[in-house]
């Protein structure tokens, strides 16, 4: 087998093509847009390059056929927050062959060791964890935009190499037309009427203000989780800009207590329902088709992230925002399903919220670690 580091234009094209080869017979896989993958490796489009490094490889069999790929990277802000310096691997794709997988893993491990790393997490992203994160192990249905999809045999490729589960990522599904449980609705309506409590959707004209509110809430909400690294304003603005082409501002809500930013929920229409036939490409024809299908609308939404400041985590703000969302969504008659993705098994409060809404199990991803 021949493994090659990606440096040339033809290597980059082959790196993208490998996934389409691996999943060519899958009826549910949706090819991520090539430009979204390439943006991860582009310092001009990915803020993480300012405090990290990344490289990638493609794998061919002796006949020259493409059979696998992998990327390895180090987020220097996070790598040294663990007891062992830990890098990451991602964008792993491989045929059902343990020897091929081992060669990919070995190559990534050796590169990370040369950078001083003593462990690697995967499959993860060189960026925030809302996209391209975790190994799919349950719920092999069509993925929503940004969510990893894998063949079932990938689990064995990882475990046979010695990767061990670090945490599970649970995704639940909510039927939009199904009424919320009575207790959930009662509490939410009570919260909405409380003096000093206010709720408002995103105003695209004030994106910088909302980005500031997002950063304040996010960094407070996650500060007590292990190995948390605060998010910066540049990363938030970068993310909001990427969401612009698909976002519906009325699906993004913020709550305030006496004017103080307290909670948010970021929900996007599922772009995968639009781009499924694009095969990863976004040329002029696809762009025109995208605009038409975006105007026509999709039936599924994805809740990318929810957060509440620790001081307000028992105030029912999340429930109130769900009621506000439903007041907007139901009259449209467009959306049928909300995917609540993904929540770590360590986040009891958010999992409890999912349960309170009446959501049902959808998928399970796992983030794994290999210690050298």
Helices and strands as residue ranges (DSSP letters): E 2-5, H 9-22, H 34-40, G 47-51, E 52-60, E 66-75, H 76-79, E 86-94, H 98-114, E 119-122, E 135-138, H 154-161, E 164-175, H 182-192, E 197-201, G 204-206, H 207-221, H 233-243, G 249-251, E 252-257, E 260-269, H 272-275, G 276-278, H 284-296, E 300-308, G 310-312, H 317-332, E 337-344, H 348-357, E 360-371
